[in-house]
Amino acid sequence: MSSDRWIQEAIKRPGALRQYVKRKYGKKGFTERGTIKVSVLRDLANEPGKVGQRARLALTLRKLRKK
């Protein structure tokens, strides 16, 4: 039996990607609504390590929201 809260369990450090974007891009990395820009997520998704992993997960979660 799989957990109903698998997404919450998959995200080990909530807000870590936002902090990274804030450090690296400043206000230019965010939209007026406060979400991370898709162009920034796509750039970060190509990076190795945890940052790229978190960006790829964020892009995947965007797709789930539209269903």
C-alpha positions in Angstrom: 0.0 0.0 0.0 1.5 3.3 -1.0 1.2 6.4 1.1 -1.4 9.1 0.1 1.2 11.7 1.0 4.0 10.6 -1.2 4.8 14.1 -2.5 5.3 15.5 1.0 7.6 12.6 1.8 9.5 13.1 -1.4 10.4 16.7 -0.5 12.9 16.3 2.3 13.7 20.0 2.7 10.8 22.2 1.7 11.9 25.7 0.6 15.5 24.7 -0.2 15.1 25.4 -3.9 13.4 28.8 -3.3 16.3 29.8 -1.0 18.8 28.8 -3.7 17.0 30.7 -6.4 16.8 33.7 -4.1 20.6 33.6 -3.5 21.5 33.0 -7.2 19.0 35.1 -9.1 17.5 37.5 -6.6 14.1 38.9 -7.5 14.7 38.2 -11.1 14.2 34.5 -10.5 10.5 34.9 -9.4 7.3 35.9 -11.0 5.1 38.7 -9.5 3.0 36.0 -7.8 6.1 34.8 -6.0 6.6 31.5 -7.8 9.9 30.4 -9.4 10.0 31.2 -13.1 9.8 28.2 -15.4 12.8 29.4 -17.4 14.9 29.4 -14.2 13.6 25.9 -13.3 14.6 24.7 -16.7 18.1 26.2 -16.4 18.6 24.6 -12.9 17.2 21.2 -14.1 20.4 20.8 -16.2 22.6 21.2 -13.2 24.0 18.1 -11.4 23.4 17.2 -7.8 20.6 18.2 -5.4 19.8 21.5 -7.1 19.1 19.9 -10.4 17.2 17.1 -8.7 15.0 19.6 -6.9 14.4 21.6 -10.0 13.4 18.5 -12.0 11.0 17.5 -9.3 9.5 21.0 -9.3 8.9 20.8 -13.0 7.3 17.3 -12.6 5.0 18.6 -9.8 3.9 21.5 -12.1 2.6 18.9 -14.6 0.7 17.0 -11.9 -1.1 20.2 -10.8 -2.7 20.7 -14.2 -4.5 17.3 -14.2 
